[in-house]
Every structure is written in C-alpha cells, then in structure tokens.
C-alpha cells in the first residue's frame, strides 16, 4: 500500500464507521489498540486484536461452510467489499482452490444471476441515457487516483454464456482481481467498468428485477460514439494506465482493438490473451517435435474472436520468427473453419465476416465443393496442429484424430472451448485414438491421463489466459509503454513456453504449460520479458526504469502490491 508515511505509518483521514466501511483501509479485528484509540474505533470492534493469519483462518472456515460454489462466490464477494487485504491474502493462500470460484466457471453463474444477487455496486457503470455526465462519473470513480489498470466490458460475450447486459461489471471486476493475485497490481489503482449499452438477452429484458439499461443493444454510430467518448476520457485523465477490453462481441472486439491499440496501451484478452497462451503451448509442443512454427499446418475449427485471435497471433509470430516471410505467406499456413465449413471464396461476402482478413480466405481453385466438413479438410491438409474454439462438443471425433495421426508422429491437438461440456473432445479419448502420442492443451481443466504399461500419467495442459495476461499487463504498466506491441506479446509467450514442465524437463508426457498454482511467479517472469522488449522497441516511458536486467528484476519486485496490513496514523490531509 503506497501513501504518505511518517515513521512507516500511513496517514489516513478516515475515522470510525467511515474507516470500517472502506475496504481499502479496513482491518477489522486487526486494528491495534493504539489505532483504535486514535481512529475512533473503541467500542466498535470486539476486544481481541487478531493477526492477519488468524483472520485468514476464520475466513477460510466461513468459506468452507458454504455448501455450493455460488454461495462460496457470494461469500468472497462480500469479503471483498469489506476488507481488500484479507480478501487477497485469503485468495493468495488458497489460489488453486478458490480460482474457479472467483473466475470461471462459478463467476459465470454469478454474472448470469447478477440482478438477483445484487447487493452493492462496484466500479463504474456507463449507460447511454447518462452519457452527458460520463466525464463527471469517470472522475468521481477515479477519486483522484493515478490508475494503473482499467478493465472494461460491454457484457455481450461473457465467459461462454453470451449477452449479460449490466452483469458485465462482474467480469471486469473478476479480471481486475486476477491482475492483483497473479501480477501484484494494487487494487486501489484498478477500476472495473461496464458499458451498459442494453442487452439482446430476452430473459433479462423480461426480468422485473433486471438492474441494467432495459433496452435493445446500442449498435452502429451511437455505440461507437459512446465507446470513443469513454476511451477519450481514459486518454485525457489516465493516459499512462492499461485499458483492458474484455468480452466484447465478435462484431466489435477486433475492430475496437484495431482502432485504439496505437492510440494508448490497450489489450483485448479474448483476442490477444487467448492467442498468446495458445502460442506458448504450441511453442512448447513444437519444441518437443523438433520443428519450427513456420513448418506447421494449422486448422482452426471455430473462427470467432478467440479463433481469429489465435490465428493472428500465430501468424504474427511466424513473421517475426522467419526472416523474409510476409503476412500472405504466413497466413497460408492456416485453414479457418466456422459454421459454414472451410472459409473459402465461394462462401461469398454474406457468409464471410468482414473482420476475417482476405489472406486467411482459401482460394477456390484449391478446393472442391464438397470439402467443407472437418474430416475432409483434415484429409486434404494433413495438419500438424488442430485447434478447436467452436464450442461444439465432440467435434474432434475418433475418425478425425486417427486420420490426423496417420500423417504426423505427435499430432498437436488443442480442444480449447469452454466450459468442459462444450469441449471438442476429451483428452483421454484423444490420447487413446492417437496411440498416446498426441500433445494436448485444453481450455478447461482435465485430469491426467493414464499411460499404458506403467504408473506414469500424461499431464493435460490448461490454456488458462491467467497464465499470461497479468504478466503482459504488468510489464506494460511498469514500463509505462505507449502501447502493447505484438513483439511484447510474443516475447511474453516465448517466456511462458520456456517455463513449461515439458520444456524444462524435455519430457513429452509433462504439461505444455506451467501449473496455475505458479501463476504469480510465471507472470512475473513474463513481465520482465515484456519490459525488456518495450525498451528494445522504445515504447517505454517510465523514467525510473533501470536498464540492467538484474536491476529491473529487483525494481519490479519492489513495485508489487502484497496483501499485508500497514500501521495507520490519523491526519486530516491523509488518504481516504
């Protein structure tokens, strides 16, 4: 916690109920006797003075007493609204256990029930009828703080459950929490925002308890004007912070990223984060196969925001990795498929979305009219890599995996769709159908798979964006980069692949990605690579940033926010 200090005491201007109701500064039963006397807390707290560890023990018992995951999620949300330090200390201690509760899959359930569960607002809500007051509302939400991070969503494509309207604030808040847990971003320097531009979800529109803007989604010029006004306020009042776009719909995600990414530091996790973590897993797999990225033949089954983001990220990495390779040549390594089949010229403009680059569209002369289903494309392409982002459960059939395995010793197969019920294939089946040779990464956690003839198991990697986006963000924030470049993202992906167990142990049965329990240390390493690349590309603007790698590591470690209590001293001019 940074602030004005006198002999290591933080000066605050809050007392009594105002202090106890402020989650940033509240310590609950951990306030010392001296603090209770000085800050008007005598008689407002039980007599005992607890340590943070004792509070964690009590909170964990309370958490475990909740019988369902949604009740556990609700308990943690309540704790967060009371005491940030205790909340993050608890999550940090039980990270693997609680991550699925504060993020996918449980957070999706909480978001879908946002209006029913609503108790207390958090972050900033922006709606079209009040857009004239947007600057006033934005400044009020910033509270005079210099922010490091703003996470914004319009709630159209939430965690595989689609349009959730004003519930989008839930995903913005959850992403900001992960930045703190996995990258040490100070929660006081982060802001969650929802652009509540309406909803096309009829269930919400017909729900008498719906708390959002009860209109059909804003589209076209008026939508663009509202987004542009918001981004303009970020540029004007918080020019050095990272703006993270989250769960925007397929018609807006890529074009908004393209529009703003050269104007300020922006990042879209659904496009760039998914692409970056997939690139890292693929680089690890390719290393085991002793081949190069440019030598792969990649089929991407499902070409929405995630699939296109992966294709673009892999293409850009090929261009950077292979001297003399241009975008057209790199794009020729990919075969994209969607609900209409292979994306090729004969589909026509009505069936090919505008955001799909011409270079990804296959030439008609190379394809017959019947080669549209996945099996036929696999037979013709003989892919080395098969990636699924279709949300079509069972799409990767036994016949498809066996066909792919005929032409490559170790097929690389990534069924990435979430949740588990929409995964293209079970890793257990993929391993069996490929004679236990396939290298696999999934979008949801799966148990290890038995290897015949012994006690050893194959570890299935989880392509969890939280293994990389906090590190990409941290590196960009610490360097105060004017933008997050493709090279910075690819540099982070490369570092993540180097940290994978299969790479460090040179063992194809080990995971293609690190365990999520190591997310904080992994993201820190990623951030260091991002900082180095930002310096090489001369987009960094942090004046205190050292040049020496050893000094950068030490400097970055000192910048990390950690959940611990500070001693307080009352001062009328102090923080509040």
Secondary structure, 3 states (H helix, E strand, C coil): CCCCEECCEEEECCCHHHHHCCCCCCCHHHCCHHHHHHCCCCCCCCCCCCCHHHHHHHHHHHHHHCCCHHHHHHHHHHHHHHCHHHHHHHHHHCHHHHHHHHCCCHHHHHHHCHHHHCCCCCCEEEEHHHHHHHHHHHHHHHCCCCCCEEEEECCCCECCCECCHHHHHHHHHHHHHHHHHHHCCCHHHEEEEEEECCCCCHHHHCCCCCCCCCCCCCCHHHHHHHHHHHHHHHHHHCCCCEEEECCCCCCCHHHHHHHHCCCCCEEEHHHHHHHHHHHHHHHHHHHHHCCCHHHCCEEEECCCHHHHHHHHHHHHHHHHHCCCCCHHHHHCCEEEEECCEECEHHHCCCCCCCCCCHHHCECHHHCCCCCCCHHHHHHHHCCCEEEECCCCCCCCCHHHHHHHHCCCCCCEEEECCCCHHHCCCCHHHHHHHCCCCCEEEECCCCCCEECCCCCCEECCEECCHHHCHHHHHHHHHHHCCCCCCHHHHHHHHHHHHHCCHHHHHCCCCCCCCCCHHHHHHHHHHHHHHHHHHHHHCCCCCCCCCCCCHHHHHHHHHHHCCCCCCCEEEECCCCEC
